[in-house]
Amino acid sequence: MSDLLRRVNESLESEAPALARCLSPLGRRIVMPAGIPVQAREARSTTYNGTIGQLTDGHGGSLPLPTMARVLGGLDGKELDRAFLYSPVAGITEVRERWRERQRRGQGADRPSTLPLVTCGLSHSLSILADLFGGDGRAVVVPSPYWGNYNHVFATRTGARMISAPAFRDGVYNHRFAEEAVAGGALAAGEPVVVILNLPSNPGGYSATDTERREIRASLVRLAAERPVVVICDDAYAGLVYEDDISRWSMFWDLVGAHPELFPVKVDGATKEFSFFGGRVGFLTFPFAPGSPAADALESKVMGLVRSTVGSPVASSQAVLLAAMRESRIEDEIEAVRSLLAERYRVLKEALAQTDDALLRPQPFNSGSFALVELPEELGVDAEALRQHLLAHEDTGLISIGSSFIRIAHCSVDRDELPELVRRLERGVATLAQRTVGKG
Ligand SMILES: Cc1ncc(COP(=O)(O)O)c(C=O)c1O
């Protein structure tokens, strides 16, 4: 073990010993080496800088091919340099600072959070967390049904063990899902656990009410009294909330400081919050003050993982995001997208309310991009068979989840087409169930 790695591990062990116990073997081994990026950063202000192997104009500026520079013509000299040169491994500092400021709107100083680290999208943020806290046999709790990519990220890639409990019971959010899953998950006493909290959810399109948030928090605190808990707050759909009484703020903030052995980690990014799907800018934020020993240790470990996989995050996308975050009107533009999605949400809600309960059972939804519909068991209609039928006979594409759920992505359908989509879905179920559509 190098001195650097020993120092980084000791920092984490002294400030957050329970979190240090959650590290996977890879998480313990990884550190940002004092290699080329670190040496180049130290030499940044030198006149004769022959450190980094990127092509420059000889004075630290970029050397873009003119045709490519024209494509990014809206960026001026310094910003163009930023877009064409390597990003720092942790991300462009101003991007990180502005994202932090935006994340922390309305949050008090008593809830510490690190300077977010930039990643190549939220899937990448999650895979970094899987590398740090997953690994062979590590229990990862997620309420079901859940986004299938969690299986790949945690179980397939690292050998972690997914355990689950229903997200809803009789139409009511199951705030004890993590306690229930752990109780049935055959964990040893004191064994660490990772919990994924994805609100607004995919595929459910659900955000917890204020009461449910308090109940979820209390349940996770009870869990942390028994074992260290890393709670991954997957805030992919942050801000996409359509009901006045549902909070737009991440549960990360409710969990910071809630218990000494409870560690929320915030996963968010520009993908959906800035409708910048192709940009691949994600972030990772830990519940420690910037510059604290634990923040520095975790930063070093995340940078080590970024350096050893994608090298550094994408600079050109960060430059685009930065230009946007500097404009005050960007928040109005984000709000305009939210309003557009809110309209689709309302139209879908209305259309689903008209359907026959014997054919379709919409799950509660209030936010995000999706609605989830359960097929009544007694119909004997398989969700995948229904999906195939809708493709072949109803010119309609939806997602099947397990044997009994269909997910509707209302975020990607024109509001005027949503009622017809629902009619076709209902007709498809009726056809397969050999029943006629209609109430009564
Ligand atoms: C719940 C959830 N988390 C994470 C992601 C991944 O986001 P990204 O496209 O930035 O990798 C998605 C994307 O659909 C998602 O639904």
PDBQT file of the ligand as one rigid body, heavy atoms in Angstrom, charges set to zero:
ROOT
HETATM    1  C1  LIG A 501     -33.443   6.493 -12.219  1.00  0.00    +0.000 C 
HETATM    2  C2  LIG A 501     -32.369   6.801 -13.189  1.00  0.00    +0.000 A 
HETATM    3  N1  LIG A 501     -31.128   6.968 -12.734  1.00  0.00    +0.000 NA
HETATM    4  C3  LIG A 501     -30.108   7.231 -13.573  1.00  0.00    +0.000 A 
HETATM    5  C4  LIG A 501     -30.313   7.346 -14.919  1.00  0.00    +0.000 A 
HETATM    6  C5  LIG A 501     -29.146   7.556 -15.811  1.00  0.00    +0.000 C 
HETATM    7  O1  LIG A 501     -28.987   8.845 -16.264  1.00  0.00    +0.000 OA
HETATM    8  P1  LIG A 501     -27.930   9.148 -17.408  1.00  0.00    +0.000 P 
HETATM    9  O2  LIG A 501     -28.669   9.074 -18.695  1.00  0.00    +0.000 OA
HETATM   10  O3  LIG A 501     -27.417  10.520 -17.098  1.00  0.00    +0.000 OA
HETATM   11  O4  LIG A 501     -26.839   8.137 -17.325  1.00  0.00    +0.000 OA
HETATM   12  C6  LIG A 501     -31.599   7.189 -15.437  1.00  0.00    +0.000 A 
HETATM   13  C7  LIG A 501     -31.826   7.296 -16.887  1.00  0.00    +0.000 C 
HETATM   14  O5  LIG A 501     -32.829   6.963 -17.429  1.00  0.00    +0.000 OA
HETATM   15  C8  LIG A 501     -32.647   6.906 -14.549  1.00  0.00    +0.000 A 
HETATM   16  O6  LIG A 501     -33.895   6.711 -14.975  1.00  0.00    +0.000 OA
ENDROOT
TORSDOF 0
